[in-house]
């Protein structure tokens, strides 16, 4: 096994070693704290979970919030509109998607897939580096914007920090609970809305960046993984076979084999002798790609200007693609009015502007949350019942 397959095995081994090291560190720190009788104030550690808190970021956030107060006021107002818009859009997508599964099953396609992002379960391990970078960018922009607007609204911050759930990063900006709870509903809405708005801005910016960097049409098939006896190397891009373009739309098309088969790649050109009994046969392009030893392929988008090594171009595209996917996904999902998401805070604060009856507010929040969770679970269930178990 070559290419990504070997790297995948190394990733599994690295994760196992990391888990063992994490457990050992937890036991050592627990033993040390028992002997000293003191627990670190700013560090919380459990098996496979680490959280670091600090107050040092509060002052920089104050400085940023005071640089251009009017700008942040405008951003917060725009975030409110886009926040409620994304909440409505998320509900619409889930309802429309579910209706497609129920009433128009013949039109179901990959565009209707709804799955949770769980590394090693729904996401292949080879995507870990891209996901970690994407989550890191989402974390910094999301929580940083929460902190800036909280300070702009005069809400004191208790601390800020990061956490690791095994290898998954996370972060938080922790306002003074009493001050946040007693703040005006409008202030709470603005603080809650800006996190997803920041993610939305990042996602849209990366999409435009990709449109500027890469051609919109595929430039071939990128060889991710090959078999041991492969006749074409990993990290090569197959552009054409016997002059016929190779991409996702041509894989089912057939070509007639001659005495020789010419495979054009970005790195080299490969010529193969065809056995006499196969000359004149029509064979699908996808079958020919597999016969060359390609076990896993992906679509390749070339740069508009300049030329880099195909593996560098492919890595850059995947990196940017995951950043925009995670940024936009978090932006929209986080606006759903489900407990522990910012959308729930926004809806609760909006209801407080309408009524002071806490019982009505709780009933409304619970009802809406149950409906949203039901929609989400139903979409996930129909995805797996239609497509079976798969990994991205």
N, C-alpha and C positions, 0 to 999 in steps of 0.2 A: 504494500500500500504506500502511495506517495502523496505529496502535497498536503491538502487539508486533513486527510485521514490520519496521517502520522501526527500532525499538530493536534488533532482532536484527542488522540490517545495521550499525548503529553499533557494536554489540558486536564484530562480526568485525573492523571497522576498528580499534577500540581495541586488540584483542588483537594484531593485526598490528603496530601501532605500539609496543605494549609489548614485543613480542618483539625488534623492531629496537633499541629503547632498551636492553633488557637485554643484547643482544649488544655494543652499543657500550660500555656500562659495563664489561662483562667485559674487553674489549680494552684500555680505558683503564687499569683497575686492574692488569691483567697487565703492561702496558708500564711502569707506575709502579713495580711491585714489582721488575721487572728492573733498572730504573735505580738504585733504592735498595738492592737486594740484600736487602730485608727483606720478609717475608710477615706479614700481620696474624695474630696468634695466635688471635683469637676470631672471625674471619670466614673462611669458605670460599666461594668463588664459582667457578662454572663456567657455561657457556652454559645459561641457563634454570634454573639451580639456585643457591640462596643459603642458607647456613647460618650462624646466629649463635649463639655459645656465651657463657655467662656463669656466674659463681659467685655473683652477688649474690642469687639467689633462694634459696640454701641457708639463709641465716639466717632469712628469713621463714618458710620451711617448718619449720624447727626450732621457731619460736615457735608456729606453728599446731599442730604435733605435741604440744607440751607444754601446750597450753591445757587439754585434757581427755583424758589418756592412756587412761582406761578406755573412753571413748566410741570412740576409734579402735580399741581392741582388739576391742570388740563389732562395729564396722563390718567389721573385717578378717575376723572369724570368719563373719559373715553372708555376706561376699563370697566366701568359699571355697565355701560351700554353693551359692550362686546361680551361682558360676562353673562348677562341675562340672555343675550343673543346666543351664546354658545350653549347655555343650558337648554334653551328651546331647541336648538339645532341637534343637540345630543339626544333629546327625547324623540324628536322627529325621526332621526336616523334609526333609532332602536325600534320605534313603532313601524316605520316603513319597511325596515329590514325583516321584522317578524311577519308582517303581512305578505311579504314576498315568499318567505318559506311556507306560509300557510295556504295562500291563495294563488300564487304564481310560481309553483315549484319548478316549472320548466324553464324559467328565466334565471334561476339561482346560479351564481358563479362565484369566483374568488372574491368579487367585490362585496359579497354578503358575509364574508367570514368575520366572526367576532370571537376572539379568544383572549384569555389573560396572558400577559407576558411573564412566563415563569421559566427562568434559565434552567436548562437541562431537562425540562418537561415539554413545554411548548416552543421553546427557543433552543436551537442547537448550540452546543458549547463553543463552536467556532465563532459565534457572534459576540462572545463575552467582551472582548476588547472594545468593540464598537458600542455596545450597550453601556459599558461603564463610562466611556467618554460622554455619551449622550446624556446619561443620567446625571453626570457631574455638571454638565452645562445647564441642564434643566434645574438642578438643585441650586446652583449659584444665582441664576437669574430669578428664579421663583422666590426663594426665601429672601434674597437680597432686596427685591422690590417690596415684599411684605414689610421688611424692616424700615426701609426708607419712608414709605407712606405712613407707617405707624408713628414714626418720629415726627413726620410732617403734621400729623393730626394731633400731636401732643400726648400720645400714648407711650408711657415709659416701657422700656424693654428690660425684662428680667435677665435674659441671657440669650445667647445664640449658640448653635453647635451643629455638629455632624454626628452621624451614627453609621455603623456598618452592620448589616444583617448578613453574616457570612461574608460575601463579596459585594453585596448590593449596597451602594452608598445612599444616604438620605441626609436630610438636614432640616433644621427648624429655626425659626426666630420666635422666641417665647416672650410675648408681652406680659406685663403685670396683669395677672388674671382679673383682679378686682377692677383695675382701671379699664381694661378692655370690656369687661362685662357692663360697667356703668357708663361707658362712652355712648354718645349719641348713635342711634342706629345707622345714620348716614356715614359716620366715621368708620363703623365696623364694616359696612358694605364696601367702602372704598379700600380698606386694608385687605379685605378678603378677595376683592376682585383683581387686584393688580398682579398677583402671582401668576395666574393663568394668562393674563394679558401679556406679561413678559414672555412667557413660553410661546404664545401665539406670534408675537413679533419675531422671536428667534426662528420659529418654524417657517414663517413666510419669507424672512430674509434668506434663509438657507435654500429655500426653493428657488428664489430668484438667482441666487448665486450658482446653483446647479444649472439653471437654464442658460446662464452666461458662460459657464465653463464647458458644458458638455453638449454634443450634438443631440437633438431630440430623437433621432433614429438609431437603432442598434447597429453596431459595427461588427458583430460576430458573436460567437459563443466563447466564453472564457472557460478554460479547463481548470476546474477547482481541484479535482482529485482524479488520479489514474490508477489503473491496476498494475500489478508487478510487471506484466508482459506488454505494457502499453507501447504503442508505436509512435506516440506523440507525447511530448513532455507536459507536465503540469505547468500552470501559469502561462500557457500559450493561448492565443486567441485564434480560433478557426474563422477565417473570413469567408472563404468559399471552397467548394469542392467541385472540381471540373468546371469552374466558371460560374456555378450556381451559388448565389449568396446564401449564407448560413445564418439564420436567426430564429427566433421563436415561431415566426409565421411560416417558415419554409421547412420545418423539421418533418412534416408529414408529406412533403412533396417528394416525388421520386425522380431519380436521374438514371439514365441508361449507362451502364458500365462499359468502358472500352478496354483495351489491352492495358492501359495505365490509368491510374487515378491520381490527379494532382490536387493536393490539399494546400491551399494558400493560408499561411498564418502571418501574424504581424511580425514574428521574430524570424521566421524562416519559411521556406516552401518545401513540401514533402511530396515525393513521388513514389507510388506503390505499384508494383506489378500485380495485375489481376489474373487469377487462375483462369485457364481456358474455359472451364465449365460455367464460370460466372459471367463471362463476356457476353454482352447483349441483354443482360437481365436488368429490369427496373427495380431499384432499391430505394426506399425512403431515406432521406438525408439523415434523419435521426438515427436510423439503424446503422448507417455508415459511421456516424460519429461514435456510437457505442462500440463498433467493431475496431475502432482505433485504440480502444482501451480507456476511453473517457468514462469514469464512474459517476462523476458529478460535474455538472456544468452550470454556468450562470450567464445571464445576459450582460453584454459589454457595451458601454457607451463611450465612444472616443471623445477626446478633447476637441474643442472647436479650433484652438490655436496651439501650435507647438506639438511636440511629441515627447512622451515619457515612456519608460518601461511599462509594458501592459499591466504588470502586477501593481505598480505604483498608481496607475490610472484607476484600476479596479478598486484598490484599497481606498483611494480618495473618494470615489463615487459611493462606495458602501458606507464610509464614515459619514459623509454628508447626508446620505439617504436615511441612515438610522437616526441622526440628529433631528432631522425634520419630522420623521415618523414619531419619535418619542416626544418631541416638543409639542407637536400638534395633538398627539394622543392624550398627553397629560393635560394640556390646556382645556380640551373639550371635556374629558372624563372628570376632571376636578371640579367642573362647574355643575355636575349632576347634584341635585339636592339630596345627597345621601350622607348620613352621619359620618363625621370625621373628615368630610371633604369641604372645601371652601364654599361650594354651592349651597350647602346646608346653612352655613353662617349667613350667607347673603339672603337666602329665603327667610330665615328666622328674623333677621334684622328688618327686612321689608315688612313682614307681618307685624312686627312691633310698631312700625310707623302707621299701620292701619288700625290695629286693635291693641288694647292693653290686657285683654283676656288671655292669660297664660295657658289656660286649659285648651282654648280654641287653637292657640298657636301650636301647642304640643300635638294635638290631634291632627292638625293639618300637616305638620312636619313629618309625623310618623306615617300618615297615609301616603304622602308623596314619596317618601323614602322607600316604603314597601313596594309601591308601584314601579319605581325606577329599578330597584333590585330585582323584582320579578321580570321586568323587561330584559334586563341585562342577562340574567340566568337563562331565560328562555332563548335568547339569541345564541348564547354559548351552547346550550343543549342542542338546538337545531343545527348549529354548525357541525358539531361532532356526529350527530345522527346522519347528516347528509354526506359529509366528506370523510368520516372516520377519524381515527387519531392520526395526527400528523405533527411535524415540527417545522417551524419556519427556518 
